[in-house]
Amino acid sequence: MQKSKIKKTELPKNPTTLLLGIPGPGLIGTIATTYIIQALKMELIGEIESSPAAIVFIDNGQIMGPVRIYKKDNTFAILSDIPIDYDNAIDFVESVIDFSKKNRIDLIIFTSGLHVPDRNISNLKTYGLVTRESLEKILYDNEIPKFLSGIISGPDATILTQLKNSPIPAIALHTECNYFFPDPDAAMQTIKTISHVIKTEIDLAEFKKQSEYLRLQNRQLMEETLNVMQTQREQPSTTPPQIYK
């Protein structure tokens, strides 16, 4: 049987990019994407209709679904305020991919956390996975070490599998974090990495001021996320992935 190969796809110089942020380890994707939306003053343009739960939010008298779509110039963002569970993960990602096709997205960037209990807070690392060989240049150019070995489980695994098999090139960024608590430090590292990848300056001054508030504000969402992740999750490994020397 012929061994499958990573497809080669060249991106345009200024690719239309979609940031995908959902609750996960340390709430990295949610916290980072929320701040990027605010910092870049992205416009709310719609919602993902394939909602993972029958719930709406009311903000300033406006009814909003839990999974919303934002846009600024050639950058889109999809943000979920609720965890994506196992039963809904495939439908959710299929909706994201369908949206990407319709809007001619060139690159999807999925962000999450990686459990490393003895991480160095002052030197957190973000590891990258790519679905196309040509995307490895983005990792190299931005000094993002490649995630070479390890295990990713739970809804993240389903999402990565769907992205790997989709026609839209994707990069997954996993930042060292505290798995069990909201981790603004890791989210800030993720924001820095994304700003380099999308070549857009993101001011972190306000984020630093909000750090402790974010820990407290997101405790309930972290508990709900852990309940989803721990349904079928094995105890997370305490060994960081191998990286390029």
NORCOR-V747700 format. One line per field, one symbol per residue. psi: psi as a letter, one per 40 degrees, with the letter a starting at -180 (. if undefined). A space follows every 50 residues. Layout:
# NORCOR-V747700
psi->???
This chain:
# NORCOR-V747700
psi->hhhiihihhhiidgihihhhhihahefddddddddddddefihheaihdg heigiiihhfehhiiehihiihbfhihhhheiihiddedddddddddddd ddefhdhhhhiaihhgdfihdefiihiiiiehddeddddddefhihhdia hhiaddddddddddeiehiihhhhhhihdeihgddddddddddddddefh hhhedddddedddddddedddddddddddedfhihiiehiiiih.
